[in-house]
Every structure is written in C-alpha cells, then in structure tokens.
Amino acid sequence: MTRVQHVVVIGGGVAGLAAAWALTSKGIAVEVLEASARLGGLVETERTDDGFVIEHGPDAILEARPAAREVIDALGMSDQLVREGPAPRRAYVADEAGHLVPLPEGLAGLVPRAPFALFGSPLLSAAGKARLMFEPLVSRSAPESTSVARFVERRMGHEPRARLVDPLLRAIYGVRGDELDLDATMPHLRAMVRDHGSLGLAVLRASRRPPTPGLAALRGGMDTLIGRLAGAIGTQRIVRRTTVLDVVRASCGRFRVRTSSGAIDTDAVVVAVPAPTAAQMLGRLSSDLASELSAVKLVDADVVTLAYDRRAVDHPLDGTGHVVATPGARTRACTWASMKWHARAPEGAVLFRSVIDASGATDDEVIELARLELEPLLDIRARPRLTRLRRRRSALPVPTVGHPARRARIEARAREIGRVHLAGGASGGVGVPDCLATGLAAARALTT
C-alpha cells in the first residue's frame, strides 16, 4: 500500500485537531474542514470585560489519561496547568430532600478513597450502611454486558446506586446508571472485584497507594489548547464554514470528500464529528457502518452560567460543586467555577455553571430553571449579575449497554473501507482526554 501523503480531517473539534496536529508533525499534508466559524467543538471559553472567565463546555482535563499529558507536554503547555482553586477539593450531593450533603472523599470515580467513607456519610441510612457489610459475600461473577446500575446495586444495594452512583453518572453522561455499559464507562469496578474479590477489599488495598493524578485546568481557559493545536497545524490548513456532504471512493484507491464548496480528493480521511453526522457522511461507503453509527445514542447539553455578588450568597462555598439526587430536579450538576479554579471571577463575585435537562423549554425558561434550583440550595438572596446559556443538541454520546460490542462492529466496518478512520464522538470519545486519544489513534493508524 502506498504511503499516505494527504489527509482530510472532517471536524475542527478536539479530536480532529489532535489528529491533524499529529499527522502534520509526521510531515503529512492535512486539510481540516470545519462546518462552523469556530474551532473547538464543545470546548468554548468566554472572557468578559469585567474579569469573568467562562467555560461553556469542558473546564478541565484528567491528568491520569496519557493522551492529555502527551499533547499538553508536546505543545509546551505544562506550565499552564492549574490544579487548585480557592475552595477545598470537596463536592456535594443535593439529596432527596434538597439539602447539600458532602460526597464521600474520592467518590468521583464511584470508589471512595477512604475505606470507610460511606459508613460515615449521611447520604446512606442505617439499613443502607448495613447492606454494605454484605458486599464481600456477593459472587464475583457478573454478566459480560451489564449496566453500571445493575452491577452496583447487586453488590452494594439500592441506596448507593440511587443516592450516589446515578447522580454522578447523570452529571457526566446525562443519563442514569441503568443505561450505561459497565465496561465502557467504569471498567475498573469489574477489575476490582475480579482482582480482589470485592470492592471493599480493593478499596482497603488501594488506600495504601498514593493517589492518582486528578483534574487540571488551563490557566488561560480550555480554548488555549484549541488555539495552540490550531497554531501548530497552521491556519492555512484549516477551512471553516465548510459543510461536508459525504465521502465517496475516487480513482486509484483514493477518496473524494464532497463539500458545500467543492470536492477534495485525498489519500485518507479522519472523521471527527458526532456519530449520526458521520453516518450521513459515510453512508455511500458502507451502509452497515452508517447503520451502526446511527444507533449511537446522544443527549443534549444545556449549560447555564450564572454570576452573583459574593455577599449575596450565604453558603460558605467550601467546595467545588454539586451533583443532584433530588427527585424531579432538572439540574444534573453545578460547578462552582470560581471556587474550583483560581481567576475565574473578579474580586467580590462568584461564578456557577449548571448543566440542565431542559428539552422543550425556551431559552428564558432554561435560565430560570437554573436559577430556581440553584438559589435556594446556596441561599442566594439576589438576582444574577451575569447570565449565559449554551444549548447543544445531541452533543454527548452515551455508552449504552452493549456499547463495547457496537464499537467493535463499528471498527470492523471502518476497517473494511480502508483509510477512513473515526475519532471523537464518532469513535465514542467522551471528554477532552478521550477525544485527544481517539484523534492521536487515528493519526497513528495512518502513519504506522
């Protein structure tokens, strides 16, 4: 097979830019096609004249993911990482009664860092804590394809699932644990039981090891990563406001990318767009691949940012945010942005970012929903001094039960086409580190 000399990358989000950057560094000619006027996809940072730094999308990277550090280090951005904010690294749950209760330490990964943290938490009743005592007696075996909720409830009981696991997963993926595939989202839970016999024993042994790296933000905002990637690629290689219609075969084993402004013949294609969009583009190359991509579930991401004068907020704000377990609440989670990271709000102000389930609501209604659920919870006694709203339809892919098998089928169908590789949402990427990893993987597949 001849060496790849030219690649079209469809999508100027994190994954597409990572793929283009990696290909460019190998001396391959690249053309990035982005449908909108802005690069970055869900990554979007706004800076106001009065000193607010607002992340309308992801606000951090997980340093434990190798791809994230690989890109950050290679771009010379390591000194831009920020790991602290004004508040302690503590998060809360808005419980069934609508009160904020601290999350047990380290539970963001669904496994407490301290062995007995759950037993001291008011989130669980006495009966719920007693049920935890039987977890080591539950059989190690679990179905090959199962949901996170079913796995957790079988091992730990109903309360941890309903009061802890579901709110955390809803905050990350937009759905509860009964829809999410265990091996696609929390494979470490199965591994802990397999290797140690129970989650409890695994936590006891893990507590003796140093903690793994956590979240880090970028001092100037997440869009500085986008700017650095684009600069390394070269702006002349990036074409915005160009809609890709489809990808078809051309002569001599090449591909033709047909766009709203013409056609481009190329040796290979990286498709870094949401799965349903990729399905439309690739249907003429493989109807089977398009069918599998169309089956990927996506959820909306409506993000409301609110700023207040600090003196109007009676809560001590001694944490970084909260997830929501209150029945009927429309808020999935709220990041206390100016407490989580330094320099996100001017002196005397605080900044919050809520993710809302607001299908069918108008823009004004979404903002009002966010206010009505946030202000009583944090004892806020004034109207916001700043409001922002970003509504992203079908923005987040959901790794539903059976996702690993579907991904294997998608990858097999893509291999049958040849030099067409998927990245980002089309490849199941959720979050900045995963999207970076899928972009780098697509580039490696074309250069090795």
C-alpha positions as CSV (number, residue, x, y, z in Angstrom):
1,M,0.0,0.0,0.0
2,T,1.3,3.5,-0.9
3,R,2.3,5.9,1.8
4,V,-0.3,8.4,2.9
5,Q,0.7,11.9,1.7
6,H,-2.5,13.8,2.1
7,V,-5.4,13.5,4.7
8,V,-8.7,15.4,5.0
9,V,-9.8,15.7,8.6
10,I,-13.5,16.4,9.0
11,G,-14.3,18.3,12.2
12,G,-12.3,21.0,14.0
13,G,-13.1,19.9,17.5
14,V,-10.6,18.5,20.0
15,A,-10.3,15.1,18.3
16,G,-10.0,16.4,14.7
17,L,-7.4,19.0,15.7
18,A,-5.4,16.4,17.6
19,A,-5.4,14.1,14.6
20,A,-4.4,16.9,12.3
21,W,-1.6,18.0,14.6
22,A,-0.2,14.5,14.9
23,L,-0.3,14.0,11.1
24,T,1.3,17.4,10.5
25,S,4.2,16.5,12.8
26,K,4.9,13.5,10.6
27,G,5.2,15.6,7.5
28,I,1.8,14.7,6.1
29,A,-0.2,17.3,4.3
30,V,-3.5,17.9,6.1
31,E,-6.7,19.8,5.4
32,V,-9.1,20.3,8.3
33,L,-12.8,21.0,7.4
34,E,-15.0,22.6,10.0
35,A,-18.7,23.4,9.4
36,S,-18.9,26.3,11.9
37,A,-17.0,29.5,12.2
38,R,-15.4,28.4,15.4
39,L,-12.9,25.7,16.3
40,G,-13.1,23.5,19.4
41,G,-16.4,21.8,19.3
42,L,-17.8,21.7,22.8
43,V,-14.7,23.5,24.1
44,E,-15.6,27.2,24.3
45,T,-14.1,29.8,26.6
46,E,-15.6,33.3,27.0
47,R,-13.7,36.2,28.7
48,T,-15.8,39.2,29.7
49,D,-14.5,42.8,30.1
50,D,-15.2,42.8,33.8
51,G,-13.0,39.7,34.5
52,F,-15.1,36.6,34.2
53,V,-13.6,33.5,32.5
54,I,-16.5,31.3,31.5
55,E,-16.1,27.7,30.2
56,H,-19.2,26.9,28.2
57,G,-18.0,23.3,27.8
58,P,-15.4,21.1,29.5
59,D,-13.4,23.0,32.1
60,A,-10.5,20.6,32.8
61,I,-8.6,17.5,31.8
62,L,-7.9,14.3,33.7
63,E,-4.2,14.2,34.1
64,A,-4.2,10.4,34.6
65,R,-5.0,10.0,30.9
66,P,-1.8,9.6,29.0
67,A,-3.0,11.3,25.8
68,A,-3.9,14.5,27.6
69,R,-0.4,14.8,29.1
70,E,1.2,13.8,25.8
71,V,-0.4,16.6,24.0
72,I,0.0,19.2,26.8
73,D,3.7,18.4,27.2
74,A,4.4,18.3,23.4
75,L,2.7,21.7,22.9
76,G,4.8,23.3,25.8
77,M,1.7,24.0,27.9
78,S,2.7,22.1,31.1
79,D,3.3,25.3,32.9
80,Q,-0.2,26.4,32.2
81,L,-1.9,23.6,34.2
82,V,-3.8,24.7,37.3
83,R,-4.7,22.1,39.9
84,E,-6.2,24.2,42.7
85,G,-8.8,26.8,43.4
86,P,-9.9,28.9,46.4
87,A,-12.0,26.1,47.9
88,P,-11.0,22.6,49.1
89,R,-11.5,19.7,46.7
90,R,-14.8,18.7,48.1
91,A,-18.1,18.1,46.2
92,Y,-21.7,17.8,47.4
93,V,-24.9,15.9,46.6
94,A,-28.2,17.7,46.7
95,D,-30.1,14.9,48.4
96,E,-33.7,13.7,48.2
97,A,-34.8,16.5,50.5
98,G,-32.9,19.1,48.6
99,H,-30.1,19.6,51.1
100,L,-26.4,19.7,50.2
101,V,-24.5,16.7,51.7
102,P,-20.7,16.2,51.2
103,L,-19.7,13.4,48.9
104,P,-17.5,10.8,50.5
105,E,-13.9,11.6,49.7
106,G,-12.7,10.3,46.4
107,L,-16.1,9.1,45.2
108,A,-16.0,10.9,41.8
109,G,-14.7,7.6,40.4
110,L,-17.5,5.7,42.2
111,V,-15.0,4.3,44.6
112,P,-14.3,6.1,47.9
113,R,-10.6,6.9,48.6
114,A,-11.1,6.3,52.3
115,P,-12.1,2.6,53.1
116,F,-14.9,3.5,55.5
117,A,-16.1,6.8,54.0
118,L,-19.5,5.5,53.0
119,F,-20.2,4.3,56.6
120,G,-19.8,7.8,57.9
121,S,-21.9,9.5,55.2
122,P,-25.4,10.8,56.0
123,L,-26.3,10.0,52.4
124,L,-27.0,6.4,53.4
125,S,-29.4,5.2,56.0
126,A,-28.5,2.7,58.7
127,A,-30.1,0.0,56.6
128,G,-28.1,1.1,53.6
129,K,-24.9,1.0,55.5
130,A,-25.7,-2.4,56.9
131,R,-26.2,-3.7,53.4
132,L,-22.7,-2.6,52.5
133,M,-21.4,-5.2,55.0
134,F,-22.6,-8.0,52.8
135,E,-20.7,-6.7,49.7
136,P,-17.7,-9.1,50.1
137,L,-20.1,-12.0,50.2
138,V,-21.6,-11.3,46.8
139,S,-20.3,-13.6,44.0
140,R,-17.6,-12.2,41.8
141,S,-19.4,-13.2,38.6
142,A,-21.3,-10.7,36.6
143,P,-22.8,-10.7,33.1
144,E,-20.5,-9.8,30.3
145,S,-22.7,-7.0,29.2
146,T,-24.3,-5.2,32.1
147,S,-25.2,-1.7,33.3
148,V,-23.3,0.2,36.0
149,A,-26.5,0.5,38.0
150,R,-27.2,-3.3,37.9
151,F,-23.6,-4.1,38.9
152,V,-23.5,-1.6,41.8
153,E,-27.0,-2.4,43.1
154,R,-26.2,-6.1,43.1
155,R,-23.1,-5.6,45.1
156,M,-23.9,-2.7,47.3
157,G,-27.7,-2.3,47.4
158,H,-30.2,0.2,46.2
159,E,-29.2,3.3,48.2
160,P,-25.6,3.7,47.0
161,R,-26.9,3.4,43.4
162,A,-29.8,5.9,43.8
163,R,-28.2,8.4,46.0
164,L,-24.6,8.4,44.8
165,V,-24.0,6.5,41.5
166,D,-26.9,7.7,39.5
167,P,-26.3,11.4,40.3
168,L,-22.6,11.2,39.5
169,L,-23.2,9.4,36.2
170,R,-26.0,11.7,35.2
171,A,-23.6,14.6,35.8
172,I,-21.0,13.0,33.5
173,Y,-23.1,11.3,30.8
174,G,-26.5,12.9,31.1
175,V,-28.3,9.6,31.9
176,R,-28.5,7.4,34.9
177,G,-26.6,4.2,35.5
178,D,-29.2,1.8,34.2
179,E,-28.5,3.0,30.7
180,L,-24.7,2.9,30.9
181,D,-22.5,0.0,30.0
182,L,-20.2,-1.0,32.9
183,D,-17.2,-2.0,30.8
184,A,-17.5,1.2,28.6
185,T,-17.7,3.6,31.5
186,M,-16.4,2.1,34.7
187,P,-14.3,-1.0,33.8
188,H,-12.2,-0.6,36.9
189,L,-15.2,-1.7,39.1
190,R,-15.3,-5.1,37.4
191,A,-11.5,-5.3,37.6
192,M,-11.5,-4.5,41.3
193,V,-13.9,-7.4,42.0
194,R,-12.0,-9.8,39.7
195,D,-8.6,-9.0,41.2
196,H,-9.6,-8.6,44.9
197,G,-12.8,-10.5,45.4
198,S,-14.9,-7.4,46.4
199,L,-15.0,-3.7,46.0
200,G,-14.4,-3.3,49.8
201,L,-11.2,-5.3,49.8
202,A,-10.0,-3.4,46.7
203,V,-10.6,0.0,48.4
204,L,-8.7,-1.2,51.5
205,R,-5.7,-2.2,49.5
206,A,-5.8,0.8,47.2
207,S,-5.9,3.2,50.2
208,R,-2.2,2.3,50.9
209,R,-1.1,3.5,47.5
210,P,-0.5,7.2,46.5
211,P,-3.5,8.8,44.8
212,T,-3.5,9.1,41.0
213,P,-3.3,12.5,39.3
214,G,-6.7,14.3,39.3
215,L,-8.2,17.2,37.3
216,A,-6.3,20.1,36.0
217,A,-7.5,23.3,34.2
218,L,-5.6,25.5,31.9
219,R,-4.8,28.9,33.3
220,G,-6.0,30.9,30.3
221,G,-9.0,28.7,29.7
222,M,-9.6,25.5,27.8
223,D,-9.7,27.2,24.4
224,T,-6.0,28.0,24.8
225,L,-5.4,24.3,24.0
226,I,-7.5,24.7,20.8
227,G,-5.5,27.8,19.8
228,R,-2.2,26.1,20.4
229,L,-3.2,23.0,18.3
230,A,-4.5,25.2,15.5
231,G,-1.3,27.2,15.5
232,A,0.8,24.1,15.3
233,I,-1.3,22.8,12.4
234,G,-1.2,26.0,10.6
235,T,-4.2,28.2,10.0
236,Q,-3.8,27.9,6.2
237,R,-4.6,24.2,6.6
238,I,-7.9,24.8,8.4
239,V,-11.1,25.7,6.4
240,R,-14.1,26.9,8.3
241,R,-17.7,27.3,7.3
242,T,-17.5,24.3,5.1
243,T,-20.1,21.6,5.3
244,V,-19.1,18.1,4.2
245,L,-21.9,16.4,2.3
246,D,-20.4,12.9,2.0
247,V,-17.3,10.8,1.3
248,V,-17.1,8.5,-1.7
249,R,-14.4,6.5,-3.4
250,A,-12.2,8.1,-6.1
251,S,-9.8,6.5,-8.5
252,C,-6.6,4.7,-7.6
253,G,-7.8,3.8,-4.1
254,R,-8.3,7.4,-3.0
255,F,-11.3,9.1,-1.5
256,R,-13.4,12.1,-2.6
257,V,-14.7,14.4,0.1
258,R,-17.7,16.3,-1.3
259,T,-18.4,19.6,0.4
260,S,-20.7,22.6,0.1
261,S,-17.9,24.4,-1.8
262,G,-16.5,21.7,-4.0
263,A,-14.7,18.3,-3.8
264,I,-11.3,17.3,-2.5
265,D,-9.5,14.1,-3.5
266,T,-7.3,12.6,-0.7
267,D,-5.4,9.5,0.3
268,A,-7.2,9.2,3.6
269,V,-10.0,10.7,5.8
270,V,-10.3,11.2,9.5
271,V,-14.0,11.7,10.5
272,A,-14.2,13.5,13.9
273,V,-17.8,14.5,14.2
274,P,-20.8,13.1,16.2
275,A,-21.8,9.6,15.2
276,P,-25.1,10.4,13.5
277,T,-23.3,13.1,11.4
278,A,-20.6,10.6,10.5
279,A,-23.3,8.1,9.5
280,Q,-24.7,10.6,7.0
281,M,-21.3,11.3,5.5
282,L,-20.2,7.6,5.2
283,G,-23.4,6.0,4.1
284,R,-22.3,5.6,0.5
285,L,-19.1,3.9,1.6
286,S,-20.7,1.5,3.9
287,S,-24.4,1.3,4.8
288,D,-23.6,-1.2,7.6
289,L,-21.2,1.3,9.2
290,A,-23.7,4.1,8.8
291,S,-26.4,1.9,10.4
292,E,-24.2,1.2,13.5
293,L,-23.2,4.8,13.8
294,S,-26.9,5.9,13.6
295,A,-27.7,3.6,16.6
296,V,-25.4,5.6,19.0
297,K,-27.5,7.5,21.5
298,L,-26.8,11.2,22.1
299,V,-28.1,13.6,24.7
300,D,-28.4,17.3,24.9
301,A,-26.1,19.6,26.9
302,D,-27.7,22.8,28.0
303,V,-25.3,24.8,30.1
304,V,-26.3,27.9,32.1
305,T,-23.7,30.1,33.7
306,L,-24.7,32.5,36.5
307,A,-22.7,35.1,38.3
308,Y,-23.6,36.8,41.6
309,D,-22.1,39.2,44.1
310,R,-20.4,37.1,46.8
311,R,-22.1,39.0,49.6
312,A,-25.5,37.8,48.2
313,V,-24.6,34.1,48.7
314,D,-24.9,32.9,52.2
315,H,-23.5,29.4,51.6
316,P,-19.8,29.1,52.6
317,L,-19.0,27.7,49.2
318,D,-16.4,25.3,50.8
319,G,-16.3,23.0,47.8
320,T,-16.1,22.8,44.0
321,G,-19.7,22.0,43.1
322,H,-22.6,19.5,43.5
323,V,-24.5,16.8,41.7
324,V,-28.2,16.4,42.1
325,A,-30.2,13.4,43.5
326,T,-33.3,15.4,44.3
327,P,-36.4,13.8,42.5
328,G,-37.8,15.9,39.8
329,A,-34.8,18.3,39.6
330,R,-33.8,19.4,36.2
331,T,-30.3,20.3,37.1
332,R,-27.8,17.4,36.6
333,A,-24.8,19.1,38.2
334,C,-23.4,22.5,39.1
335,T,-19.8,23.5,39.1
336,W,-18.9,26.3,41.5
337,A,-16.4,27.6,38.9
338,S,-14.8,30.4,40.8
339,M,-14.3,28.2,43.8
340,K,-13.0,25.2,41.7
341,W,-10.3,27.2,39.9
342,H,-8.4,30.5,40.5
343,A,-9.1,33.6,38.5
344,R,-12.5,32.7,37.1
345,A,-14.4,35.7,38.6
346,P,-13.4,39.3,39.6
347,E,-13.0,40.1,43.2
348,G,-16.3,40.1,45.1
349,A,-18.1,37.9,42.6
350,V,-18.8,34.2,42.3
351,L,-19.4,32.1,39.2
352,F,-21.6,28.9,38.8
353,R,-22.2,26.7,35.8
354,S,-25.2,24.3,35.8
355,V,-26.0,21.6,33.3
356,I,-29.7,21.3,32.8
357,D,-32.2,18.8,31.4
358,A,-34.4,21.2,29.6
359,S,-35.9,19.6,26.5
360,G,-38.8,21.6,25.2
361,A,-38.1,24.7,27.3
362,T,-37.3,28.1,25.8
363,D,-34.0,29.8,26.4
364,D,-35.5,32.1,29.1
365,E,-37.1,29.1,30.8
366,V,-33.8,27.2,30.9
367,I,-32.1,30.1,32.6
368,E,-35.0,30.5,35.0
369,L,-34.9,26.7,35.8
370,A,-31.2,27.0,36.7
371,R,-31.8,30.0,38.9
372,L,-34.8,28.4,40.7
373,E,-32.9,25.2,41.5
374,L,-29.6,26.9,42.5
375,E,-30.5,29.9,44.5
376,P,-32.5,28.2,47.3
377,L,-29.8,25.5,47.6
378,L,-27.0,28.0,48.1
379,D,-29.0,30.6,50.0
380,I,-28.6,33.2,47.3
381,R,-30.5,36.5,48.0
382,A,-30.2,38.4,44.8
383,R,-30.6,38.1,41.1
384,P,-27.6,37.2,39.0
385,R,-25.4,39.9,37.7
386,L,-24.5,37.8,34.6
387,T,-26.3,35.0,32.7
388,R,-25.1,32.9,29.8
389,L,-26.7,30.0,28.0
390,R,-25.3,27.4,25.6
391,R,-27.6,24.8,24.1
392,R,-26.0,21.9,22.3
393,R,-28.5,19.5,20.8
394,S,-27.4,15.8,20.7
395,A,-24.0,16.8,21.9
396,L,-22.8,13.9,24.1
397,P,-22.6,10.3,23.1
398,V,-23.9,7.8,25.6
399,P,-22.1,4.4,26.0
400,T,-25.3,2.4,26.5
401,V,-25.4,-1.3,27.5
402,G,-23.8,-3.2,24.7
403,H,-21.5,-0.3,23.7
404,P,-18.2,-2.3,23.5
405,A,-19.8,-4.8,21.1
406,R,-21.2,-2.0,19.0
407,R,-17.8,-0.2,19.0
408,A,-16.1,-3.4,17.8
409,R,-18.7,-3.7,15.0
410,I,-18.1,0.0,14.0
411,E,-14.3,-0.5,14.0
412,A,-14.6,-3.7,11.9
413,R,-16.9,-1.9,9.3
414,A,-14.5,1.0,9.2
415,R,-11.5,-1.3,8.5
416,E,-13.4,-2.7,5.6
417,I,-13.5,0.7,4.0
418,G,-9.7,1.2,4.2
419,R,-8.1,4.6,5.1
420,V,-11.2,6.2,6.7
421,H,-10.7,6.5,10.5
422,L,-13.1,7.7,13.2
423,A,-12.3,9.9,16.1
424,G,-14.0,11.9,18.7
425,G,-17.8,11.5,19.0
426,A,-17.8,9.1,16.0
427,S,-15.4,6.9,17.9
428,G,-17.2,7.1,21.2
429,G,-15.0,9.7,22.8
430,V,-16.4,11.5,25.9
431,G,-14.4,14.3,27.4
432,V,-11.3,16.1,26.3
433,P,-8.7,13.4,27.1
434,D,-10.7,10.7,25.3
435,C,-11.2,12.8,22.3
436,L,-7.4,13.6,22.2
437,A,-6.7,9.9,22.5
438,T,-9.0,9.0,19.6
439,G,-7.5,11.7,17.4
440,L,-4.0,10.5,18.1
441,A,-5.0,6.9,17.5
442,A,-6.5,7.8,14.1
443,A,-3.2,9.6,13.1
444,R,-1.1,6.6,14.3
445,A,-3.2,4.2,12.2
446,L,-2.4,6.3,9.1
447,T,1.3,6.6,9.8
448,T,2.4,3.2,11.0
